[in-house]
């Protein structure tokens, strides 16, 4: 079994708030936690993440596809906190890619009350490392021009702003990865 499919945590630490946090691969049993996570994002965070105000939440089926560790076109990680035997998702990040391309698209969202806590940086670093194991040599993220927080965040994670060939409105940030695997032929 591919080591990236395991549900073992990649990282576990104590937050400055005194909570035990765990960074791990998303799993199918996270569907309800993910839907709850999405429900509690502010309208502004949803707008910056999805590029529009989402009035329709993800369906269970969409969420299952996002979280399925067997999905060959997607790596998805979450940061969770367990309190009173209840695990909740605080942040979510994934990279979408195609087996025919060495480039992946990063998508990241952190719960509003955890912005600035370092969760996004940890998620991005772990996800980029795991993505490079898949033979992906470059990751990009598209950012709304009004999302100043993400524009400041991406360079801190080693991304550089580049011309966006797909969209003249969205800003594009890219990062080259040190690949340790060859993409499938």
C-alpha positions as CSV (number, residue, x, y, z in Angstrom):
1,X,0.0,0.0,0.0
2,X,1.2,3.5,-0.9
3,X,2.5,5.2,2.3
4,X,0.6,8.4,1.3
5,X,-2.7,6.5,1.7
6,X,-2.2,5.7,5.3
7,X,-4.3,7.5,7.9
8,X,-1.3,7.8,10.3
9,X,-0.6,11.4,11.2
10,X,2.2,13.1,9.4
11,X,2.6,15.6,12.3
12,X,1.2,16.0,15.7
13,X,1.8,19.0,18.0
14,X,0.5,21.2,20.8
15,X,-0.9,24.5,19.6
16,X,-0.2,27.7,21.4
17,X,-3.8,27.4,22.6
18,X,-2.8,24.2,24.4
19,X,-4.7,21.9,22.0
20,X,-3.3,18.7,20.4
21,X,-3.5,19.1,16.7
22,X,-2.9,16.5,14.0
23,X,-2.0,16.9,10.4
24,X,-3.0,13.8,8.4
25,X,-4.3,12.6,5.1
26,X,-8.0,13.2,4.5
27,X,-10.1,10.0,4.8
28,X,-13.5,8.8,3.8
29,X,-14.7,8.8,7.4
30,X,-14.0,12.6,7.4
31,X,-17.1,13.4,5.2
32,X,-19.3,14.6,8.1
33,X,-16.4,16.5,9.7
34,X,-15.6,18.2,6.3
35,X,-19.2,19.2,5.7
36,X,-19.3,20.7,9.2
37,X,-16.0,22.5,8.6
38,X,-17.4,24.0,5.4
39,X,-20.6,25.1,7.1
40,X,-18.7,27.1,9.7
41,X,-16.5,29.1,7.2
42,X,-17.3,32.8,7.1
43,X,-18.8,34.1,3.8
44,X,-15.5,36.0,3.3
45,X,-13.4,32.9,3.6
46,X,-15.7,31.0,1.3
47,X,-15.5,33.8,-1.2
48,X,-11.7,33.9,-1.2
49,X,-11.4,30.1,-1.4
50,X,-14.1,29.4,-4.0
51,X,-13.9,32.7,-6.0
52,X,-17.6,33.4,-5.4
53,X,-20.1,33.2,-2.6
54,X,-21.1,29.6,-2.3
55,X,-24.7,29.2,-1.2
56,X,-24.7,25.5,-2.0
57,X,-22.4,23.4,0.2
58,X,-20.6,20.4,-1.2
59,X,-22.7,17.3,-1.5
60,X,-21.8,14.1,0.3
61,X,-20.8,12.6,-3.0
62,X,-18.5,15.5,-3.9
63,X,-17.0,15.4,-0.5
64,X,-16.4,11.6,-0.7
65,X,-14.5,12.2,-4.1
66,X,-12.4,14.9,-2.5
67,X,-11.5,12.8,0.5
68,X,-11.0,9.5,-1.2
69,X,-7.4,8.5,-0.6
70,X,-7.6,6.2,-3.6
71,X,-8.3,9.1,-5.9
72,X,-5.2,9.2,-8.2
73,X,-5.8,12.9,-9.2
74,X,-5.9,14.4,-5.8
75,X,-3.9,14.6,-2.5
76,X,-5.9,15.9,0.4
77,X,-4.7,16.7,3.9
78,X,-6.4,18.1,7.0
79,X,-5.5,19.5,10.3
80,X,-7.7,18.3,13.1
81,X,-8.3,18.9,16.8
82,X,-9.9,16.4,19.1
83,X,-11.7,17.7,22.1
84,X,-14.1,15.8,24.3
85,X,-13.7,12.7,22.0
86,X,-14.9,14.8,19.0
87,X,-12.5,15.4,16.1
88,X,-13.0,18.5,14.1
89,X,-11.3,19.8,11.0
90,X,-9.5,23.2,11.4
91,X,-7.9,23.4,8.0
92,X,-8.0,21.6,4.6
93,X,-5.6,21.6,1.6
94,X,-5.4,19.5,-1.5
95,X,-3.5,19.4,-4.8
96,X,-5.3,18.4,-7.9
97,X,-3.2,16.9,-10.7
98,X,-3.4,14.8,-13.8
99,X,-1.3,11.8,-14.5
100,X,-0.4,13.4,-17.9
101,X,1.0,16.6,-16.4
102,X,3.8,17.4,-13.9
103,X,1.9,20.4,-12.5
104,X,-0.6,20.4,-9.7
105,X,-3.1,23.0,-8.4
106,X,-3.1,23.8,-4.7
107,X,-6.2,24.7,-2.8
108,X,-6.1,25.7,0.9
109,X,-8.6,26.9,3.4
110,X,-8.2,27.5,7.2
111,X,-11.1,28.0,9.6
112,X,-11.5,31.7,10.4
113,X,-10.7,31.4,14.1
114,X,-7.4,29.6,13.2
115,X,-6.1,32.1,10.7
116,X,-2.5,33.2,11.5
117,X,-1.8,30.1,13.6
118,X,0.6,28.4,11.2
119,X,-1.8,25.7,10.1
120,X,-1.7,26.8,6.5
121,X,2.1,26.8,6.4
122,X,2.3,23.3,7.9
123,X,-0.3,22.0,5.5
124,X,1.3,23.6,2.5
125,X,4.7,22.3,3.3
126,X,3.4,18.7,4.0
127,X,1.3,18.7,0.9
128,X,4.1,20.0,-1.4
129,X,6.4,17.3,0.0
130,X,3.8,14.5,-0.6
131,X,3.0,15.9,-4.0
132,X,6.7,15.8,-5.1
133,X,6.6,12.0,-4.2
134,X,4.0,11.7,-7.0
135,X,6.4,13.1,-9.5
136,X,4.8,16.5,-9.6
137,X,7.5,19.1,-10.3
138,X,5.5,22.3,-9.9
139,X,2.5,23.4,-7.8
140,X,0.4,26.6,-8.4
141,X,-2.3,28.4,-6.6
142,X,-4.8,30.9,-8.1
143,X,-5.7,33.8,-5.8
144,X,-8.3,36.5,-6.1
145,X,-6.7,40.0,-6.5
146,X,-8.6,41.1,-3.4
147,X,-7.3,38.3,-1.2
148,X,-4.4,40.2,0.3
149,X,-3.9,37.6,3.1
150,X,-3.2,34.9,0.6
151,X,-1.0,37.2,-1.5
152,X,1.2,37.8,1.6
153,X,1.0,34.1,2.6
154,X,2.1,32.4,-0.6
155,X,5.7,33.9,-0.8
156,X,6.2,32.8,2.9
157,X,5.7,29.3,1.7
158,X,8.2,29.6,-1.2
159,X,5.7,30.5,-4.0
160,X,6.4,33.2,-6.5
161,X,3.8,35.2,-8.4
162,X,3.9,34.4,-12.1
163,X,1.9,35.3,-15.2
164,X,-1.4,33.4,-15.2
165,X,-1.9,31.9,-18.7
166,X,-5.3,30.5,-17.8
167,X,-7.0,33.6,-16.3
168,X,-6.1,37.3,-16.6
169,X,-8.1,38.2,-13.5
170,X,-6.8,35.6,-11.0
171,X,-3.2,35.9,-9.6
172,X,-1.1,32.8,-10.0
173,X,1.6,31.7,-7.5
174,X,3.9,28.8,-8.3
175,X,6.5,26.7,-6.5
176,X,9.0,24.3,-8.0
177,X,9.2,21.0,-6.1
178,X,12.2,18.7,-5.7
179,X,10.7,15.5,-7.2
180,X,11.8,12.2,-5.8
181,X,9.7,10.2,-8.2
182,X,9.0,10.1,-11.9
183,X,5.6,10.8,-13.1
184,X,3.8,7.8,-14.6
185,X,4.1,7.4,-18.4
